[in-house]
């Protein structure tokens, strides 16, 4: 009996000790570092949202318009409509080494690509872009001088000075090429892009927006068979003209264009458009800003209530902007007491947020259909 | 029947303006909402203007007042106030003068809206007949100055006469100082470079000196405030003098033009010198290739890719290299594509800009003033040693020449070498030298050689 009791106590002790030893916390996980090509992520249409999908995305901004002067030239720093003025640079690293197709790749000229980048970035209205197209600007001024005269040109040039950049946006690219195969081979190009926003005076690289690294491979834009070539006696005979800069440029241009598209979608996720909801009538919402705040057509926006630092999703809306405001339709109301309450109030008239609560709408990223219609 | 119809019309009209109908607030204040498209101060102004317009049209329309008073069952005080307002509006008062309260703006869709409230009982403020505003310039300046004088027996002037003359000169000088400061403020571009420093004081002196001879015509009236005897039989008087601004400014300008506008040479590319010459011509300055003062326009093109910017510098200096003024354009104003005519085009554009043209002219003006202030152009005089009997007196003698300043004398091989500033023409200086050097000369002075317009040699 005594022995049994002893054994029981021992058993209990071991169990207790085992209970105390909870083991290391598992907070991290090992993952593979990918070198696959990047893909574009866009918002789903509001019509495809399920209840569980209605969550507030990152980077929303709940600033009101009360600090705004609405004058682009003298906008208050605290105004959410104020956009940084940037100049964009496209820098390509020199392609080093020798080998098949390297010379042609080295000759790639990215000047025009910069203008393409400027155009695309200007369209999404997250920055105010100062173009680098000096030749065009000078050409136009010459024509203006001929047509309007020196006095007019001088007066206009003095009153409308070039914008002062707050930051510069730098796009670094890395181009690589490798050939595979022997008699019948194919070229495999890779373009890697990173962007940086930096203050040229303090040299500070900004942490936001963080667009990461974009990798585009030639197989994303060309079928592998299009890049095939045949060598006989170690000399090019037929197929893809990997040694001809024009042909290589065509491939690299397509790759860069795809890279820029991906960059745009990332930018729109990193810097979503936020607007304040002024009223809800039925399913219709009225927002206090539109194009001026970078709201794009067919935007999918999450509508949420913001009170005391907490966010409470109300629904998902399909929004279209006008110049200074935007209108949307709540496609799906969140299944929650708050959303139900607001839905009921909005059904019988115009619901306006009161008593310190505010309702905002934030975009979930690049609008569905943007890449098809704008790129 | 007819009456009924017109009443119905009035109601219809009133209804069609339902948006514009002001609602009476509980306190009896009149308030109306106005909206305007857009955002920002422009939209707020527009919305306020719309609201005011609605308010005005409401007040001037008798039917509306009748309608609303009937419907809203107003108390008698409010009705009376409204009637009074209406009468005044018929008489044509400006509603903009009404002390209304404008609410903070609200956003409604693309519009910005405000509510304008007219507190009950407020009536338009009476016209303020008191036309304030800044003082218009008076034609005269009154100054109080003190002068000292001692008897001058040669000219038969008493100490009092002399003291009064001295005081009058000082009065003129003081007003000239004010005038010049104003002139400078008008011309100075970015910084008040010349005001208060020695060059401006020298300029005051110079113009005042020249004006002395004309002080009678400039002082309109004066009265003695005080007088007392001072040592050596002198008298000190304090007078209050009224100086007329207009003739003084005209006279001072004449003097500045006469002594500050010497002949100048303009050097540089044609496109740059053309406007410079035009300005000099406007200001009565003679342009000549052999002048002792040079305005040099220096242009250079800066390449930026395929485009060109213009750097234009204008220097005012005399032949000895002394610099009086320097002006530069702002190259970043414009860039044009590289071409054969790009320099001329750029110069045209830069000088077509009123601000740049003004600043260039101001700099030229200042350069001339600086030159005058320093006592005129620098001249070099060379006298062969054997021409002078008493060379030790040369410096003192040159110093007594009217209009001469900063005299320095040295030797240079077989020559005595003097440099000085002189506020007149070189020819005048030559004849003045021939006159004044006679007492110390060994014999009669030979003909002087003038080279470069500023070097005078007696060989």
Interface residues (C-beta under 8 A of the other chain):
Chain A: X65 X68 X69 X70 X71 X134 X135 X137 X138 X139 X141 X142 X145 X149 X150 X151 X153 X154 X155 X157 X158 X162 X278 X286 X288 X290 X292 X322 X323 X324 X325 X327
Chain B: X38 X39 X40 X41 X42 X43 X107 X108 X109 X110 X304 X305 X306 X307 X332 X333 X334 X335 X336 X337 X339 X345 X348 X349 X350 X352 X353 X354 X355 X356
